[in-house]
Amino acid sequence: MTTPRTVGFKKGERNIFFHILTACNLSCSHCYINPAQHGTATLSLETIKKWLDLFYDPQKTGNVIFLGGEPTMHRDLAAAICHAKKRDFAVTVDSNGYLFHDLLERMTPADLDFLSFSLDGPDPDINDPIRGQGVFGTCTANIKKAVTRGFRTSLIFTASKKNIDHLPRMIPLVKELGVERFFIQVIGLRGKSAQQDEGDEQLQLTREQWLAVVPKVAREVAREGIHVTYPKVFLDDTEPFSCAGIDAENYFIFPNGRVYRCPLCEDYPIHSLKIEQDCLVKNEGLTEEQFFGLNIPEGCVMNKLLQQDNIDYDEAGKPVNRISCCLIKNEITV
C-alpha cells in the first residue's frame, strides 16, 4: 500500500510524552526545549515512577515516549523503562543516537517497543550543521548496532528549509539502515525556531514546498517496505477538523511539573495540568483548554494564535487552507 490514510485519535488510548530531563549533549538549531518554561531538572527514578503511575489506567491502552533533552543521558532510564513495562505501557525512547550509559547492553529487545533515532540529513554535510559535528556517524553506527541486536527501530527526520531538498536522498539511507518506521516531521515555531531574530533565515516551509516533496518521498520509502508517517498539516475542504485536546488523551510532561495537552502551547505558561507533591492537579486561570473548543475557519485555533504565519488568506480574508491538528498524521503502511 502506498496510498496514505489519515490516522485520527484512538478512543481508550492514552499517550504520555515524558521529558525526564531537559539536558542534552547537542544543541540542534530547531530544538523545541525551552528551559525557562520546561525547567532544567533531571527527575529522580523515584519521581519518574510516581509520575508514571499518575497516568496509568488499567482500562486503557497506554503509550509512553521517553524524551529529553536526550533521555539516554539519564542513568536510570533502563529502570524507568522497566517500571513502565510493569504498568503495561508500550514504551518508545526518542534518542539523538548517542545511547549513553550503555543502554543497549542494559536492555534486551523485549524490554522496549521502539527505539527511535533522529537524523536531519542523508550525510554529515547536511545533518551535522543542523544537529552537531560528528552526529551523523555516531547515530548511524548506533542504529545499525540496535538493528543487529534485534531492537525495533524508527527514524525521525525534521524537515525545514535547511534540508527539505535533501529529503529524497534519505530513501536509500533509510533502507540501508534497516529501520522499520520512518517519521517525517515538519518544523514548527517552537523553542529555538520561534526565537529567531528578525533577518535570520526562516526555517519554516511553505505549503507548496511541503507538498512538493514530502508525500512523494513517503510513498517511495513505503515501497521499500518501511512504515511511513508524516503530518497531515492541511485539511481538504471535505475533511472535518478534530482537536487532540478534546478528542484524545495526550499528555506532555516536563521536569518542572507542567503537563500540557497541546504541544504548540509548550512555550507558554498555559498548561492545563501540573504535578504538585506527586499529585496531578488541574491548573487554574487561563489555560490551553479554554481555546480547544473554539470553532474557527482556520481549523486549529492554537495554530491561529501561535503560528499564524502558516495560514494564507484569499482577497476576501478567507483562509485558503485549514490547518489540521498537529497530532493528526498521514500514514502509509506496508
TORKOL-4160 file (C-alpha; in steps of 0.2 Angstrom, whole numbers, padded with zeros to 4 digits, m for minus):
334
<pt num="1" X="0000" Y="0000" Z="0000"/>
<pt num="2" X="0007" Y="0017" Z="m0005"/>
<pt num="3" X="m0009" Y="0027" Z="m0003"/>
<pt num="4" X="m0008" Y="0037" Z="0013"/>
<pt num="5" X="m0023" Y="0036" Z="0025"/>
<pt num="6" X="m0027" Y="0049" Z="0039"/>
<pt num="7" X="m0024" Y="0042" Z="0056"/>
<pt num="8" X="m0035" Y="0050" Z="0069"/>
<pt num="9" X="m0036" Y="0048" Z="0088"/>
<pt num="10" X="m0040" Y="0031" Z="0096"/>
<pt num="11" X="m0053" Y="0030" Z="0109"/>
<pt num="12" X="m0047" Y="0022" Z="0125"/>
<pt num="13" X="m0029" Y="0026" Z="0121"/>
<pt num="14" X="m0018" Y="0037" Z="0132"/>
<pt num="15" X="m0001" Y="0044" Z="0126"/>
<pt num="16" X="0012" Y="0050" Z="0138"/>
<pt num="17" X="0026" Y="0061" Z="0131"/>
<pt num="18" X="0038" Y="0061" Z="0146"/>
<pt num="19" X="0053" Y="0073" Z="0147"/>
<pt num="20" X="0063" Y="0065" Z="0161"/>
<pt num="21" X="0076" Y="0079" Z="0159"/>
<pt num="22" X="0080" Y="0094" Z="0148"/>
<pt num="23" X="0099" Y="0092" Z="0147"/>
<pt num="24" X="0106" Y="0087" Z="0130"/>
<pt num="25" X="0124" Y="0084" Z="0123"/>
<pt num="26" X="0119" Y="0093" Z="0107"/>
<pt num="27" X="0112" Y="0110" Z="0103"/>
<pt num="28" X="0101" Y="0107" Z="0087"/>
<pt num="29" X="0096" Y="0123" Z="0078"/>
<pt num="30" X="0077" Y="0118" Z="0079"/>
<pt num="31" X="0077" Y="0111" Z="0097"/>
<pt num="32" X="0060" Y="0114" Z="0105"/>
<pt num="33" X="0065" Y="0113" Z="0123"/>
<pt num="34" X="0063" Y="0130" Z="0132"/>
<pt num="35" X="0072" Y="0129" Z="0149"/>
<pt num="36" X="0063" Y="0144" Z="0155"/>
<pt num="37" X="0046" Y="0135" Z="0153"/>
<pt num="38" X="0051" Y="0117" Z="0155"/>
<pt num="39" X="0064" Y="0118" Z="0169"/>
<pt num="40" X="0082" Y="0112" Z="0170"/>
<pt num="41" X="0080" Y="0097" Z="0182"/>
<pt num="42" X="0083" Y="0079" Z="0180"/>
<pt num="43" X="0070" Y="0069" Z="0188"/>
<pt num="44" X="0075" Y="0055" Z="0200"/>
<pt num="45" X="0070" Y="0037" Z="0197"/>
<pt num="46" X="0058" Y="0038" Z="0211"/>
<pt num="47" X="0049" Y="0053" Z="0204"/>
<pt num="48" X="0048" Y="0046" Z="0187"/>
<pt num="49" X="0040" Y="0030" Z="0194"/>
<pt num="50" X="0027" Y="0041" Z="0204"/>
<pt num="51" X="0023" Y="0052" Z="0189"/>
<pt num="52" X="0021" Y="0037" Z="0178"/>
<pt num="53" X="0009" Y="0029" Z="0190"/>
<pt num="54" X="m0002" Y="0045" Z="0189"/>
<pt num="55" X="m0006" Y="0041" Z="0171"/>
<pt num="56" X="m0008" Y="0023" Z="0172"/>
<pt num="57" X="m0026" Y="0016" Z="0169"/>
<pt num="58" X="m0028" Y="m0002" Z="0168"/>
<pt num="59" X="m0044" Y="0001" Z="0157"/>
<pt num="60" X="m0034" Y="0010" Z="0144"/>
<pt num="61" X="m0020" Y="0006" Z="0132"/>
<pt num="62" X="m0005" Y="0017" Z="0137"/>
<pt num="63" X="0010" Y="0023" Z="0127"/>
<pt num="64" X="0025" Y="0031" Z="0135"/>
<pt num="65" X="0038" Y="0040" Z="0125"/>
<pt num="66" X="0053" Y="0044" Z="0135"/>
<pt num="67" X="0061" Y="0061" Z="0129"/>
<pt num="68" X="0073" Y="0074" Z="0134"/>
<pt num="69" X="0084" Y="0083" Z="0131"/>
<pt num="70" X="0092" Y="0067" Z="0127"/>
<pt num="71" X="0084" Y="0054" Z="0138"/>
<pt num="72" X="0098" Y="0041" Z="0137"/>
<pt num="73" X="0109" Y="0054" Z="0147"/>
<pt num="74" X="0098" Y="0049" Z="0162"/>
<pt num="75" X="0107" Y="0035" Z="0171"/>
<pt num="76" X="0091" Y="0027" Z="0177"/>
<pt num="77" X="0082" Y="0026" Z="0160"/>
<pt num="78" X="0083" Y="0007" Z="0159"/>
<pt num="79" X="0075" Y="0006" Z="0176"/>
<pt num="80" X="0062" Y="0018" Z="0171"/>
<pt num="81" X="0058" Y="0008" Z="0156"/>
<pt num="82" X="0056" Y="m0007" Z="0166"/>
<pt num="83" X="0044" Y="0001" Z="0178"/>
<pt num="84" X="0033" Y="0007" Z="0163"/>
<pt num="85" X="0033" Y="m0010" Z="0156"/>
<pt num="86" X="0027" Y="m0017" Z="0173"/>
<pt num="87" X="0012" Y="m0005" Z="0171"/>
<pt num="88" X="0008" Y="m0012" Z="0154"/>
<pt num="89" X="0014" Y="0004" Z="0144"/>
<pt num="90" X="0021" Y="0002" Z="0127"/>
<pt num="91" X="0037" Y="0011" Z="0128"/>
<pt num="92" X="0047" Y="0021" Z="0115"/>
<pt num="93" X="0063" Y="0030" Z="0118"/>
<pt num="94" X="0067" Y="0045" Z="0107"/>
<pt num="95" X="0086" Y="0047" Z="0106"/>
<pt num="96" X="0098" Y="0058" Z="0096"/>
<pt num="97" X="0108" Y="0042" Z="0093"/>
<pt num="98" X="0122" Y="0043" Z="0107"/>
<pt num="99" X="0114" Y="0030" Z="0118"/>
<pt num="100" X="0123" Y="0035" Z="0134"/>
<pt num="101" X="0125" Y="0023" Z="0149"/>
<pt num="102" X="0127" Y="0008" Z="0138"/>
<pt num="103" X="0108" Y="0007" Z="0135"/>
<pt num="104" X="0109" Y="m0007" Z="0123"/>
<pt num="105" X="0119" Y="m0018" Z="0134"/>
<pt num="106" X="0107" Y="m0015" Z="0149"/>
<pt num="107" X="0092" Y="m0020" Z="0139"/>
<pt num="108" X="0085" Y="m0033" Z="0128"/>
<pt num="109" X="0073" Y="m0031" Z="0113"/>
<pt num="110" X="0059" Y="m0037" Z="0123"/>
<pt num="111" X="0061" Y="m0023" Z="0136"/>
<pt num="112" X="0057" Y="m0009" Z="0123"/>
<pt num="113" X="0044" Y="m0007" Z="0110"/>
<pt num="114" X="0053" Y="0005" Z="0099"/>
<pt num="115" X="0070" Y="0014" Z="0099"/>
<pt num="116" X="0068" Y="0030" Z="0089"/>
<pt num="117" X="0083" Y="0040" Z="0082"/>
<pt num="118" X="0084" Y="0057" Z="0074"/>
<pt num="119" X="0093" Y="0062" Z="0058"/>
<pt num="120" X="0091" Y="0078" Z="0048"/>
<pt num="121" X="0101" Y="0074" Z="0033"/>
<pt num="122" X="0107" Y="0059" Z="0022"/>
<pt num="123" X="0125" Y="0063" Z="0025"/>
<pt num="124" X="0136" Y="0073" Z="0038"/>
<pt num="125" X="0137" Y="0088" Z="0026"/>
<pt num="126" X="0118" Y="0091" Z="0028"/>
<pt num="127" X="0115" Y="0083" Z="0045"/>
<pt num="128" X="0129" Y="0089" Z="0056"/>
<pt num="129" X="0127" Y="0108" Z="0053"/>
<pt num="130" X="0109" Y="0106" Z="0060"/>
<pt num="131" X="0112" Y="0093" Z="0074"/>
<pt num="132" X="0131" Y="0094" Z="0078"/>
<pt num="133" X="0148" Y="0089" Z="0072"/>
<pt num="134" X="0150" Y="0070" Z="0071"/>
<pt num="135" X="0132" Y="0066" Z="0075"/>
<pt num="136" X="0129" Y="0058" Z="0058"/>
<pt num="137" X="0142" Y="0045" Z="0061"/>
<pt num="138" X="0138" Y="0041" Z="0079"/>
<pt num="139" X="0119" Y="0040" Z="0076"/>
<pt num="140" X="0120" Y="0029" Z="0060"/>
<pt num="141" X="0133" Y="0017" Z="0069"/>
<pt num="142" X="0121" Y="0015" Z="0084"/>
<pt num="143" X="0106" Y="0012" Z="0073"/>
<pt num="144" X="0115" Y="m0002" Z="0064"/>
<pt num="145" X="0120" Y="m0009" Z="0081"/>
<pt num="146" X="0102" Y="m0008" Z="0088"/>
<pt num="147" X="0095" Y="m0016" Z="0072"/>
<pt num="148" X="0109" Y="m0030" Z="0073"/>
<pt num="149" X="0104" Y="m0034" Z="0091"/>
<pt num="150" X="0086" Y="m0036" Z="0086"/>
<pt num="151" X="0078" Y="m0019" Z="0093"/>
<pt num="152" X="0064" Y="m0012" Z="0083"/>
<pt num="153" X="0069" Y="0005" Z="0077"/>
<pt num="154" X="0062" Y="0020" Z="0069"/>
<pt num="155" X="0070" Y="0036" Z="0061"/>
<pt num="156" X="0064" Y="0054" Z="0063"/>
<pt num="157" X="0068" Y="0067" Z="0050"/>
<pt num="158" X="0063" Y="0085" Z="0054"/>
<pt num="159" X="0060" Y="0094" Z="0038"/>
<pt num="160" X="0065" Y="0113" Z="0036"/>
<pt num="161" X="0071" Y="0125" Z="0023"/>
<pt num="162" X="0089" Y="0119" Z="0028"/>
<pt num="163" X="0086" Y="0101" Z="0022"/>
<pt num="164" X="0070" Y="0099" Z="0013"/>
<pt num="165" X="0079" Y="0097" Z="m0004"/>
<pt num="166" X="0089" Y="0083" Z="0003"/>
<pt num="167" X="0074" Y="0073" Z="0009"/>
<pt num="168" X="0074" Y="0062" Z="m0007"/>
<pt num="169" X="0091" Y="0056" Z="m0003"/>
<pt num="170" X="0085" Y="0049" Z="0014"/>
<pt num="171" X="0077" Y="0035" Z="0004"/>
<pt num="172" X="0092" Y="0024" Z="0001"/>
<pt num="173" X="0099" Y="0028" Z="0018"/>
<pt num="174" X="0083" Y="0023" Z="0027"/>
<pt num="175" X="0083" Y="0006" Z="0018"/>
<pt num="176" X="0102" Y="0003" Z="0021"/>
<pt num="177" X="0100" Y="0006" Z="0040"/>
<pt num="178" X="0086" Y="m0007" Z="0041"/>
<pt num="179" X="0074" Y="0004" Z="0052"/>
<pt num="180" X="0055" Y="m0002" Z="0052"/>
<pt num="181" X="0047" Y="0015" Z="0053"/>
<pt num="182" X="0051" Y="0032" Z="0046"/>
<pt num="183" X="0044" Y="0048" Z="0053"/>
<pt num="184" X="0044" Y="0064" Z="0043"/>
<pt num="185" X="0041" Y="0079" Z="0054"/>
<pt num="186" X="0038" Y="0097" Z="0049"/>
<pt num="187" X="0047" Y="0111" Z="0059"/>
<pt num="188" X="0036" Y="0122" Z="0069"/>
<pt num="189" X="0038" Y="0139" Z="0078"/>
<pt num="190" X="0043" Y="0132" Z="0095"/>
<pt num="191" X="0059" Y="0133" Z="0106"/>
<pt num="192" X="0074" Y="0139" Z="0096"/>
<pt num="193" X="0064" Y="0141" Z="0079"/>
<pt num="194" X="0052" Y="0153" Z="0087"/>
<pt num="195" X="0066" Y="0163" Z="0094"/>
<pt num="196" X="0074" Y="0169" Z="0078"/>
<pt num="197" X="0080" Y="0187" Z="0076"/>
<pt num="198" X="0072" Y="0197" Z="0063"/>
<pt num="199" X="0083" Y="0194" Z="0047"/>
<pt num="200" X="0088" Y="0177" Z="0052"/>
<pt num="201" X="0084" Y="0163" Z="0039"/>
<pt num="202" X="0067" Y="0156" Z="0042"/>
<pt num="203" X="0066" Y="0138" Z="0044"/>
<pt num="204" X="0048" Y="0135" Z="0041"/>
<pt num="205" X="0041" Y="0128" Z="0025"/>
<pt num="206" X="0028" Y="0134" Z="0014"/>
<pt num="207" X="0013" Y="0123" Z="0010"/>
<pt num="208" X="0019" Y="0122" Z="m0008"/>
<pt num="209" X="0037" Y="0117" Z="m0003"/>
<pt num="210" X="0030" Y="0104" Z="0009"/>
<pt num="211" X="0018" Y="0096" Z="m0003"/>
<pt num="212" X="0030" Y="0096" Z="m0017"/>
<pt num="213" X="0042" Y="0084" Z="m0008"/>
<pt num="214" X="0036" Y="0075" Z="0007"/>
<pt num="215" X="0021" Y="0065" Z="0000"/>
<pt num="216" X="0031" Y="0058" Z="m0014"/>
<pt num="217" X="0046" Y="0053" Z="m0003"/>
<pt num="218" X="0034" Y="0045" Z="0009"/>
<pt num="219" X="0027" Y="0034" Z="m0005"/>
<pt num="220" X="0044" Y="0029" Z="m0011"/>
<pt num="221" X="0050" Y="0024" Z="0006"/>
<pt num="222" X="0034" Y="0014" Z="0009"/>
<pt num="223" X="0038" Y="0005" Z="m0007"/>
<pt num="224" X="0054" Y="m0001" Z="0001"/>
<pt num="225" X="0043" Y="m0010" Z="0014"/>
<pt num="226" X="0045" Y="0003" Z="0028"/>
<pt num="227" X="0031" Y="0010" Z="0038"/>
<pt num="228" X="0030" Y="0029" Z="0035"/>
<pt num="229" X="0021" Y="0043" Z="0045"/>
<pt num="230" X="0020" Y="0062" Z="0041"/>
<pt num="231" X="0010" Y="0076" Z="0047"/>
<pt num="232" X="m0007" Y="0080" Z="0040"/>
<pt num="233" X="m0004" Y="0099" Z="0041"/>
<pt num="234" X="m0018" Y="0104" Z="0029"/>
<pt num="235" X="m0036" Y="0098" Z="0028"/>
<pt num="236" X="m0045" Y="0096" Z="0012"/>
<pt num="237" X="m0062" Y="0105" Z="0010"/>
<pt num="238" X="m0072" Y="0090" Z="0015"/>
<pt num="239" X="m0062" Y="0084" Z="0030"/>
<pt num="240" X="m0068" Y="0088" Z="0047"/>
<pt num="241" X="m0057" Y="0096" Z="0060"/>
<pt num="242" X="m0053" Y="0086" Z="0076"/>
<pt num="243" X="m0043" Y="0093" Z="0091"/>
<pt num="244" X="m0032" Y="0082" Z="0101"/>
<pt num="245" X="m0036" Y="0092" Z="0116"/>
<pt num="246" X="m0054" Y="0087" Z="0115"/>
<pt num="247" X="m0054" Y="0070" Z="0106"/>
<pt num="248" X="m0038" Y="0062" Z="0113"/>
<pt num="249" X="m0028" Y="0059" Z="0129"/>
<pt num="250" X="m0011" Y="0066" Z="0126"/>
<pt num="251" X="0000" Y="0072" Z="0140"/>
<pt num="252" X="0016" Y="0081" Z="0138"/>
<pt num="253" X="0025" Y="0081" Z="0154"/>
<pt num="254" X="0041" Y="0091" Z="0159"/>
<pt num="255" X="0053" Y="0091" Z="0173"/>
<pt num="256" X="0046" Y="0106" Z="0181"/>
<pt num="257" X="0029" Y="0098" Z="0183"/>
<pt num="258" X="0020" Y="0106" Z="0169"/>
<pt num="259" X="0008" Y="0095" Z="0159"/>
<pt num="260" X="0002" Y="0101" Z="0143"/>
<pt num="261" X="m0012" Y="0094" Z="0132"/>
<pt num="262" X="m0006" Y="0103" Z="0116"/>
<pt num="263" X="0012" Y="0103" Z="0110"/>
<pt num="264" X="0010" Y="0120" Z="0102"/>
<pt num="265" X="0007" Y="0128" Z="0119"/>
<pt num="266" X="0023" Y="0122" Z="0127"/>
<pt num="267" X="0032" Y="0139" Z="0125"/>
<pt num="268" X="0019" Y="0147" Z="0136"/>
<pt num="269" X="0013" Y="0145" Z="0154"/>
<pt num="270" X="m0004" Y="0140" Z="0149"/>
<pt num="271" X="m0003" Y="0121" Z="0153"/>
<pt num="272" X="m0019" Y="0113" Z="0158"/>
<pt num="273" X="m0012" Y="0102" Z="0172"/>
<pt num="274" X="0003" Y="0102" Z="0184"/>
<pt num="275" X="0011" Y="0089" Z="0196"/>
<pt num="276" X="0012" Y="0095" Z="0213"/>
<pt num="277" X="0018" Y="0084" Z="0228"/>
<pt num="278" X="0017" Y="0069" Z="0216"/>
<pt num="279" X="m0002" Y="0073" Z="0213"/>
<pt num="280" X="m0009" Y="0078" Z="0196"/>
<pt num="281" X="m0020" Y="0094" Z="0198"/>
<pt num="282" X="m0029" Y="0105" Z="0186"/>
<pt num="283" X="m0021" Y="0122" Z="0183"/>
<pt num="284" X="m0032" Y="0137" Z="0187"/>
<pt num="285" X="m0034" Y="0153" Z="0177"/>
<pt num="286" X="m0032" Y="0154" Z="0158"/>
<pt num="287" X="m0026" Y="0138" Z="0151"/>
<pt num="288" X="m0025" Y="0130" Z="0134"/>
<pt num="289" X="m0041" Y="0120" Z="0137"/>
<pt num="290" X="m0051" Y="0136" Z="0136"/>
<pt num="291" X="m0045" Y="0138" Z="0117"/>
<pt num="292" X="m0048" Y="0120" Z="0111"/>
<pt num="293" X="m0067" Y="0121" Z="0108"/>
<pt num="294" X="m0066" Y="0137" Z="0098"/>
<pt num="295" X="m0073" Y="0134" Z="0081"/>
<pt num="296" X="m0064" Y="0145" Z="0068"/>
<pt num="297" X="m0062" Y="0144" Z="0049"/>
<pt num="298" X="m0043" Y="0142" Z="0050"/>
<pt num="299" X="m0045" Y="0125" Z="0059"/>
<pt num="300" X="m0033" Y="0123" Z="0073"/>
<pt num="301" X="m0036" Y="0138" Z="0085"/>
<pt num="302" X="m0019" Y="0136" Z="0093"/>
<pt num="303" X="m0010" Y="0137" Z="0076"/>
<pt num="304" X="m0020" Y="0153" Z="0073"/>
<pt num="305" X="m0015" Y="0160" Z="0089"/>
<pt num="306" X="0004" Y="0155" Z="0090"/>
<pt num="307" X="0009" Y="0150" Z="0072"/>
<pt num="308" X="m0002" Y="0161" Z="0061"/>
<pt num="309" X="0012" Y="0163" Z="0048"/>
<pt num="310" X="0007" Y="0146" Z="0042"/>
<pt num="311" X="m0010" Y="0152" Z="0036"/>
<pt num="312" X="m0013" Y="0160" Z="0020"/>
<pt num="313" X="m0029" Y="0170" Z="0016"/>
<pt num="314" X="m0038" Y="0175" Z="m0001"/>
<pt num="315" X="m0043" Y="0193" Z="m0006"/>
<pt num="316" X="m0059" Y="0191" Z="0004"/>
<pt num="317" X="m0050" Y="0186" Z="0020"/>
<pt num="318" X="m0055" Y="0168" Z="0020"/>
<pt num="319" X="m0041" Y="0155" Z="0024"/>
<pt num="320" X="m0035" Y="0147" Z="0008"/>
<pt num="321" X="m0032" Y="0131" Z="0018"/>
<pt num="322" X="m0037" Y="0125" Z="0035"/>
<pt num="323" X="m0024" Y="0119" Z="0047"/>
<pt num="324" X="m0025" Y="0101" Z="0054"/>
<pt num="325" X="m0022" Y="0097" Z="0072"/>
<pt num="326" X="m0003" Y="0094" Z="0073"/>
<pt num="327" X="m0006" Y="0077" Z="0080"/>
<pt num="328" X="m0016" Y="0071" Z="0066"/>
<pt num="329" X="m0004" Y="0061" Z="0054"/>
<pt num="330" X="m0004" Y="0053" Z="0037"/>
<pt num="331" X="0002" Y="0035" Z="0037"/>
<pt num="332" X="0007" Y="0023" Z="0024"/>
<pt num="333" X="0008" Y="0005" Z="0030"/>
<pt num="334" X="0016" Y="m0010" Z="0022"/>
